Amino acid sequence: MIKEISLDGVFLPPLLGYFLVAALAWYALRYLLQQAGAYRFIWHPPLFNTALFVIVLSAFVALML
């Protein structure tokens, strides 16, 4: 686990870095699901996208611990 990220004297929490990496993975996964046609079977896409992001972020944080 990393400590704070120093950006020109401004300390940022490590969750921000995890968030950015998880967002990139989430966009790629969303694109793949959209190309595969999976969104035709999903009842509420915004709710699914939110849950998918939370799962990707929590998995990434768990892997980094």
C-alpha positions in Angstrom: 0.0 0.0 0.0 1.4 3.4 -0.9 1.4 6.5 1.2 0.2 9.9 0.0 1.1 11.0 -3.5 2.9 14.3 -3.5 2.1 16.6 -6.5 4.1 19.8 -6.2 3.7 19.9 -2.4 0.0 18.9 -2.5 -0.6 15.6 -0.9 -3.2 13.4 -2.6 -4.7 10.3 -1.1 -3.7 6.9 -2.7 -7.4 6.2 -3.4 -7.2 8.8 -6.1 -4.6 6.8 -8.0 -6.6 3.6 -7.5 -9.7 5.5 -8.8 -7.9 6.6 -12.0 -6.6 3.1 -12.8 -10.0 1.5 -12.0 -11.7 4.1 -14.2 -9.5 3.1 -17.2 -10.2 -0.6 -16.6 -13.9 0.2 -16.2 -14.1 2.1 -19.5 -12.4 -0.8 -21.3 -14.7 -3.3 -19.7 -17.8 -1.2 -20.5 -16.7 -0.9 -24.1 -16.2 -4.7 -24.4 -19.6 -5.3 -22.9 -21.2 -2.8 -25.2 -19.6 -4.4 -28.2 -20.7 -7.9 -27.1 -24.3 -6.7 -26.9 -24.6 -7.4 -23.1 -26.5 -4.2 -22.5 -29.6 -5.6 -24.2 -30.1 -7.9 -21.3 -29.4 -5.3 -18.5 -32.5 -3.8 -17.0 -31.0 -0.5 -15.6 -27.7 0.4 -17.4 -26.7 3.3 -15.1 -27.2 1.2 -12.0 -25.2 -1.6 -13.6 -22.4 0.7 -14.6 -22.2 2.1 -11.1 -22.1 -1.4 -9.5 -19.5 -2.5 -12.1 -17.3 0.5 -11.2 -17.5 -0.2 -7.5 -16.6 -3.9 -8.1 -13.6 -3.0 -10.3 -12.4 -0.4 -7.8 -12.8 -2.7 -4.8 -11.0 -5.5 -6.6 -8.1 -3.3 -7.6 -7.8 -2.0 -4.0 -7.9 -5.5 -2.6 -5.2 -6.6 -5.0 -3.0 -3.7 -4.0 -3.1 -4.6 -0.3 
